[in-house]
Amino acid sequence: MAIFPLCIRDLRYQPNGREVLAGIDLELGDEGITLVLGPNGAGKSVLLRVICGLVQPSSGSMAWGSERGTRPAQGVMMVFQRPMMLRASVVHNVALGLKPFELSRREREVRALAMLERIGLADRAGDSARQLSGGEQQRLALARAWLTRPRLLLLDEPTASLDPSASAAVERIIREIRTDGTRILMVTHNLGQATRLGDDIVFMAAGKVCEHTAVQPFFARPRSDEARLFIQGELPWRMRFPGP
């Protein structure tokens, strides 16, 4: 079943009367990497959790291809800022992603080992996953999701607590996943990362999508005041934007 385009209309989330998502309108095609930017509290992570079904919206709709409803389609995976690792070996943690598929235990292990080769962790296959560094655990979490060949991969600040070297390794894997045919929607606060990875930018503020545009015009000439102030405040130098 086709799940794209993903069309979100007037999506709201109001726990205890507090408006976290205030009428999200967004449409995603079937290719590329979309980076979600915005200040803390804008609703970025909550939006990803609604899309993957972890949070039930208060109202609004999502259309997956020709199917309407808020339930996520099959083929949607999410990787969190702090991924969960089982008290098991590295290879077992990766093979876990194949559990729902009708594969023998040996076939799951063979595929998991091949994936560990791709992400540079084959030499750690027998180690406990909880002994890995933060960057290695994030690569492992990406591998676990990638192994299922998702149509849509949701990433919630996957490099937020990583040093530059570990971040670069994670970014390389994200690019490979995109090249492999997976659509990616990723939250980040790193504007440099957004320019390196993104095809387009979704900018959120106060629970709404203020802009959705290609990367270059977003940074060159943001249309909303919220985006303009955000970029000026986040970058380590003062930017001047051309007049209207």
Residue pairs with C-beta under 8 A, 6 or more apart in sequence:
1 64
1 65
1 67
1 73
1 74
2 64
2 65
2 66
3 64
3 65
3 67
3 73
3 74
3 75
3 76
3 151
3 152
4 28
4 29
4 30
4 64
4 65
4 151
4 152
4 183
5 27
5 28
5 29
5 30
5 63
5 65
6 26
6 27
6 28
6 51
6 62
6 63
6 64
6 152
7 26
7 27
7 62
7 63
8 24
8 25
8 26
8 27
8 51
8 60
8 61
8 62
9 25
9 60
9 61
9 62
9 63
10 23
10 24
10 25
10 59
10 60
10 61
11 21
11 23
11 24
11 25
11 26
11 47
11 50
11 57
11 59
11 60
11 61
11 62
12 19
12 21
12 22
12 23
12 24
12 57
12 58
12 59
12 60
13 19
13 20
13 21
13 43
13 46
13 50
13 55
13 57
13 58
13 207
14 20
14 21
14 58
19 207
20 43
20 46
20 207
21 43
21 46
21 47
21 50
21 57
21 60
21 207
22 43
22 206
22 207
22 208
23 60
23 207
23 208
24 43
24 47
24 60
24 207
24 208
24 209
25 209
26 202
26 209
26 212
28 34
28 152
28 183
28 185
29 183
30 151
30 183
31 183
31 199
32 178
32 183
32 184
32 199
32 200
33 174
33 178
33 184
33 186
33 197
33 198
33 199
34 184
34 185
34 186
34 198
34 199
34 200
34 201
34 202
35 186
35 187
35 188
35 193
35 194
35 197
35 198
35 200
35 201
35 202
35 215
36 44
36 47
36 48
36 185
36 186
36 187
36 188
36 201
36 202
36 203
36 204
37 44
37 188
37 189
37 191
37 194
37 201
37 202
37 203
37 204
37 227
37 230
38 44
38 203
38 204
38 205
38 210
38 230
39 205
39 230
42 204
42 205
42 206
42 207
43 204
43 206
43 207
43 208
44 187
44 204
45 156
45 157
45 187
46 55
47 204
48 78
48 154
48 156
48 185
48 187
49 55
49 78
50 56
50 57
50 70
51 62
51 72
51 76
51 152
51 154
51 185
52 72
52 76
52 77
52 78
52 154
53 70
53 71
53 72
53 76
54 78
56 70
57 70
60 70
61 68
61 69
61 70
62 68
62 69
62 70
63 69
64 72
64 73
65 73
67 73
73 151
73 152
75 149
75 150
75 151
75 152
76 150
76 151
76 152
76 153
76 154
77 145
77 148
77 150
77 152
77 153
77 154
78 145
78 153
78 154
78 155
78 156
79 138
79 141
79 142
79 145
79 153
79 154
79 155
79 156
79 158
80 141
80 156
81 156
81 157
81 158
81 160
81 161
82 161
83 137
83 138
83 140
83 141
85 93
85 129
85 130
85 132
85 137
85 140
85 141
86 92
86 93
86 96
86 129
87 128
87 130
88 128
88 129
89 125
89 126
89 127
89 128
89 129
90 116
90 121
90 124
90 125
90 126
90 127
90 128
90 129
90 132
90 140
91 109
91 112
91 113
91 116
91 125
91 126
92 112
92 129
93 129
93 140
93 144
94 112
94 115
94 116
94 140
94 143
94 144
94 147
95 108
95 109
95 111
95 112
95 147
96 144
97 144
97 145
97 147
97 148
98 108
98 111
98 112
98 147
98 148
99 108
101 108
101 148
103 111
111 147
112 147
113 122
113 125
115 143
115 146
115 147
116 122
116 124
116 125
116 143
118 143
118 176
119 139
119 140
119 142
119 143
119 173
120 139
120 169
121 132
121 136
121 139
121 140
121 143
124 132
124 136
129 137
129 140
132 140
133 166
134 161
134 162
134 166
135 162
135 163
135 165
135 166
135 167
135 169
135 170
136 166
138 158
138 159
138 162
138 166
138 170
139 169
139 170
139 173
141 158
142 158
142 170
142 173
142 174
142 177
143 173
145 153
146 153
146 173
146 177
146 180
146 182
149 180
149 181
149 182
150 182
151 182
151 183
152 182
152 183
152 184
152 185
153 177
153 182
153 183
153 184
153 185
154 184
154 185
154 186
155 174
155 184
155 185
155 186
155 187
156 186
156 187
157 187
157 188
157 189
158 170
158 174
158 186
159 166
159 167
159 170
159 171
159 188
159 190
159 193
160 188
160 189
162 170
167 190
167 193
171 193
171 196
171 197
174 184
174 186
174 197
175 197
177 184
178 184
185 202
186 197
188 194
189 234
191 219
191 231
191 234
191 235
194 201
194 215
195 215
195 219
198 215
199 214
199 215
200 212
200 213
200 214
200 215
200 218
201 211
201 212
201 213
201 214
201 215
201 218
202 209
202 211
202 212
203 209
203 210
203 211
203 212
203 218
203 222
203 224
203 226
203 227
203 230
204 210
205 224
205 226
205 227
205 230
206 226
210 223
210 224
210 226
210 227
211 218
211 222
211 223
211 224
211 227
213 223
218 227
219 231
220 241
221 241
221 242
222 228
222 231
222 241
228 241
231 239
232 238
232 239
